[in-house]
Amino acid sequence: MDPSQLNQVKPDQEKRNTYYESTMRWVEDTYLKWFGENRTSYGVKDTLRQGEVTGNKDVDGVQRSVGETVGNQFGEGGLGEGVGKIADKGLLSR
């Protein structure tokens, strides 16, 4: 390889991004599985948690409880576990 070709050599950015994405997906999945959740259950809980805007601790507590209950239905052992897994793999993939 002559010196003029050195400027044309670039790392394969796409390959590196693919490796990073798959590694981060595995880390996230492992972390969520450790707590008995998947992306769907975590997303539902997080979305409902962000809706706490009243400032009243009792109302916010009820909202948080409802969010946890609904989110847990899509997690491991919940009634909607299958739906949560399908949504996780099909819709929420990076």
Backbone as CSV, one residue per row, in Angstrom:
resi,resn,N_x,N_y,N_z,CA_x,CA_y,CA_z,C_x,C_y,C_z
1,MET,0.858,-1.160,0.000,0.000,0.000,0.000,0.908,1.227,0.000
2,ASP,0.667,2.098,-0.910,1.475,3.315,-0.966,0.832,4.402,-0.096
3,PRO,1.570,5.446,0.244,1.072,6.484,1.151,-0.206,7.193,0.670
4,SER,-0.423,7.278,-0.617,-1.622,7.965,-1.104,-2.892,7.174,-0.796
5,GLN,-2.776,5.884,-0.619,-3.945,5.055,-0.318,-4.326,5.080,1.164
6,LEU,-3.416,5.542,2.020,-3.701,5.573,3.452,-4.866,6.502,3.784
7,ASN,-4.992,7.598,3.051,-6.092,8.528,3.299,-7.439,7.941,2.891
8,GLN,-7.438,6.960,2.029,-8.670,6.363,1.557,-9.150,5.233,2.461
9,VAL,-8.297,4.762,3.356,-8.667,3.678,4.255,-9.453,4.260,5.427
10,LYS,-10.684,3.815,5.575,-11.537,4.278,6.668,-12.108,3.053,7.382
11,PRO,-12.251,3.134,8.689,-12.848,1.999,9.400,-14.282,1.783,8.935
12,ASP,-14.699,0.570,8.996,-16.045,0.233,8.561,-17.034,0.684,9.635
13,GLN,-17.508,1.912,9.502,-18.385,2.521,10.498,-19.692,1.752,10.661
14,GLU,-20.242,1.283,9.567,-21.513,0.564,9.636,-21.363,-0.722,10.432
15,LYS,-20.264,-1.436,10.203,-20.029,-2.690,10.925,-19.861,-2.406,12.418
16,ARG,-19.138,-1.349,12.741,-18.926,-0.991,14.136,-20.241,-0.604,14.798
17,ASN,-21.095,0.154,14.099,-22.391,0.542,14.656,-23.282,-0.672,14.875
18,THR,-23.247,-1.622,13.958,-24.049,-2.828,14.093,-23.623,-3.620,15.332
19,TYR,-22.306,-3.735,15.544,-21.798,-4.442,16.714,-22.224,-3.723,17.987
20,TYR,-22.093,-2.395,18.002,-22.465,-1.610,19.172,-23.952,-1.768,19.473
21,GLU,-24.787,-1.661,18.446,-26.228,-1.778,18.635,-26.610,-3.147,19.187
22,SER,-26.028,-4.192,18.624,-26.377,-5.538,19.098,-25.871,-5.768,20.524
23,THR,-24.719,-5.212,20.849,-24.188,-5.355,22.204,-25.045,-4.597,23.204
24,MET,-25.425,-3.377,22.870,-26.250,-2.590,23.777,-27.644,-3.209,23.932
25,ARG,-28.168,-3.771,22.865,-29.475,-4.445,22.947,-29.383,-5.613,23.930
26,TRP,-28.291,-6.379,23.847,-28.102,-7.514,24.751,-27.992,-7.028,26.199
27,VAL,-27.237,-5.953,26.438,-27.082,-5.411,27.788,-28.442,-4.966,28.331
28,GLU,-29.206,-4.236,27.526,-30.522,-3.774,27.963,-31.458,-4.941,28.239
29,ASP,-31.478,-5.919,27.350,-32.347,-7.087,27.538,-31.975,-7.853,28.805
30,THR,-30.684,-8.020,29.037,-30.218,-8.741,30.227,-30.622,-7.996,31.493
31,TYR,-30.447,-6.685,31.490,-30.808,-5.867,32.650,-32.303,-5.957,32.924
32,LEU,-33.120,-5.798,31.890,-34.570,-5.849,32.074,-35.030,-7.239,32.514
33,LYS,-34.424,-8.282,31.949,-34.814,-9.648,32.312,-34.487,-9.932,33.775
34,TRP,-33.400,-9.356,34.246,-33.000,-9.540,35.635,-34.097,-9.050,36.577
35,PHE,-34.823,-8.002,36.175,-35.907,-7.462,36.985,-37.275,-7.991,36.561
36,GLY,-37.312,-8.989,35.674,-38.562,-9.599,35.265,-39.372,-8.738,34.310
37,GLU,-38.694,-7.896,33.553,-39.386,-7.006,32.633,-38.888,-7.216,31.215
38,ASN,-39.584,-6.578,30.278,-39.123,-6.473,28.905,-39.311,-5.025,28.484
39,ARG,-38.980,-4.694,27.272,-39.074,-3.302,26.833,-40.508,-2.776,26.879
40,THR,-41.446,-3.638,26.596,-42.844,-3.222,26.590,-43.307,-2.862,27.998
41,SER,-43.057,-3.732,28.954,-43.506,-3.460,30.324,-42.800,-2.230,30.883
42,TYR,-41.520,-2.108,30.611,-40.777,-0.939,31.096,-41.286,0.339,30.437
43,GLY,-41.563,0.274,29.148,-42.061,1.445,28.425,-43.418,1.902,28.922
44,VAL,-44.309,0.949,29.201,-45.637,1.301,29.722,-45.490,1.969,31.084
45,LYS,-44.677,1.390,31.950,-44.476,1.977,33.276,-43.882,3.373,33.180
46,ASP,-42.880,3.533,32.329,-42.219,4.821,32.193,-43.167,5.874,31.632
47,THR,-43.963,5.503,30.650,-44.910,6.445,30.051,-45.950,6.899,31.073
48,LEU,-46.495,5.964,31.823,-47.499,6.329,32.820,-46.877,7.091,33.992
49,ARG,-45.632,6.822,34.297,-44.928,7.541,35.360,-44.716,9.009,34.976
50,GLN,-44.499,9.267,33.691,-44.281,10.643,33.233,-45.565,11.456,33.261
51,GLY,-46.695,10.802,33.376,-47.978,11.487,33.410,-48.328,12.067,34.765
52,GLU,-47.474,11.899,35.755,-47.737,12.404,37.103,-47.499,13.913,37.121
53,VAL,-48.556,14.667,36.931,-48.401,16.116,36.822,-49.227,16.876,37.858
54,THR,-49.965,16.182,38.691,-50.860,16.872,39.617,-50.112,17.504,40.775
55,GLY,-49.043,16.907,41.210,-48.340,17.410,42.380,-48.934,16.901,43.685
56,ASN,-50.065,16.252,43.601,-50.719,15.675,44.772,-50.153,14.269,44.961
57,LYS,-49.543,14.027,46.121,-48.865,12.738,46.323,-49.839,11.563,46.291
58,ASP,-51.077,11.767,46.700,-52.053,10.679,46.680,-52.456,10.324,45.247
59,VAL,-52.754,11.332,44.455,-53.141,11.098,43.059,-51.961,10.517,42.284
60,ASP,-50.766,11.087,42.504,-49.580,10.556,41.828,-49.288,9.127,42.260
61,GLY,-49.540,8.817,43.514,-49.350,7.448,44.011,-50.294,6.471,43.334
62,VAL,-51.543,6.892,43.130,-52.514,6.038,42.430,-52.067,5.831,40.984
63,GLN,-51.639,6.926,40.323,-51.164,6.805,38.950,-49.961,5.867,38.866
64,ARG,-49.055,5.986,39.801,-47.865,5.125,39.813,-48.259,3.669,40.012
65,SER,-49.202,3.424,40.910,-49.662,2.056,41.164,-50.344,1.455,39.940
66,VAL,-51.171,2.253,39.285,-51.833,1.778,38.068,-50.796,1.487,36.995
67,GLY,-49.814,2.363,36.849,-48.751,2.157,35.864,-47.959,0.888,36.129
68,GLU,-47.636,0.649,37.395,-46.909,-0.571,37.758,-47.747,-1.810,37.461
69,THR,-49.024,-1.743,37.796,-49.910,-2.889,37.579,-50.063,-3.196,36.091
70,VAL,-50.330,-2.178,35.314,-50.494,-2.379,33.870,-49.186,-2.842,33.248
71,GLY,-48.083,-2.204,33.618,-46.780,-2.591,33.080,-46.401,-4.018,33.430
72,ASN,-46.716,-4.426,34.653,-46.384,-5.793,35.077,-47.155,-6.840,34.284
73,GLN,-48.297,-6.480,33.735,-49.069,-7.439,32.938,-48.327,-7.818,31.656
74,PHE,-47.457,-6.934,31.175,-46.680,-7.222,29.968,-45.311,-7.819,30.297
75,GLY,-44.956,-7.888,31.571,-43.671,-8.426,31.989,-43.729,-9.926,32.224
76,GLU,-42.671,-10.442,32.772,-42.543,-11.876,33.027,-43.601,-12.338,34.024
77,GLY,-44.391,-13.334,33.621,-45.425,-13.885,34.472,-46.760,-13.165,34.404
78,GLY,-46.846,-12.089,33.651,-48.097,-11.350,33.540,-49.023,-11.966,32.498
79,LEU,-50.264,-11.536,32.513,-51.239,-12.061,31.559,-50.872,-11.710,30.117
80,GLY,-50.263,-10.556,29.923,-49.898,-10.119,28.579,-48.430,-10.346,28.254
81,GLU,-47.801,-11.304,28.924,-46.375,-11.559,28.705,-46.074,-11.868,27.244
82,GLY,-46.923,-12.673,26.611,-46.721,-13.011,25.202,-46.807,-11.787,24.308
83,VAL,-47.780,-10.936,24.584,-47.922,-9.697,23.819,-46.696,-8.811,24.025
84,GLY,-46.234,-8.737,25.267,-45.042,-7.941,25.568,-43.816,-8.429,24.825
85,LYS,-43.649,-9.741,24.764,-42.497,-10.302,24.051,-42.581,-10.047,22.558
86,ILE,-43.779,-10.202,21.998,-43.956,-9.975,20.560,-43.705,-8.504,20.218
87,ALA,-44.249,-7.611,21.021,-44.035,-6.183,20.784,-42.565,-5.827,20.959
88,ASP,-41.925,-6.441,21.929,-40.511,-6.191,22.177,-39.661,-6.603,20.989
89,LYS,-39.893,-7.783,20.483,-39.079,-8.300,19.375,-39.435,-7.664,18.043
90,GLY,-40.731,-7.410,17.824,-41.161,-6.918,16.512,-41.178,-5.414,16.372
91,LEU,-41.709,-4.740,17.362,-41.918,-3.296,17.229,-40.842,-2.450,17.877
92,LEU,-40.281,-2.931,18.946,-39.356,-2.107,19.713,-37.884,-2.422,19.432
93,SER,-37.621,-3.159,18.375,-36.235,-3.452,18.045,-35.595,-2.206,17.472
94,ARG,-34.305,-2.103,17.659,-33.580,-0.909,17.212,-33.405,-0.903,15.748
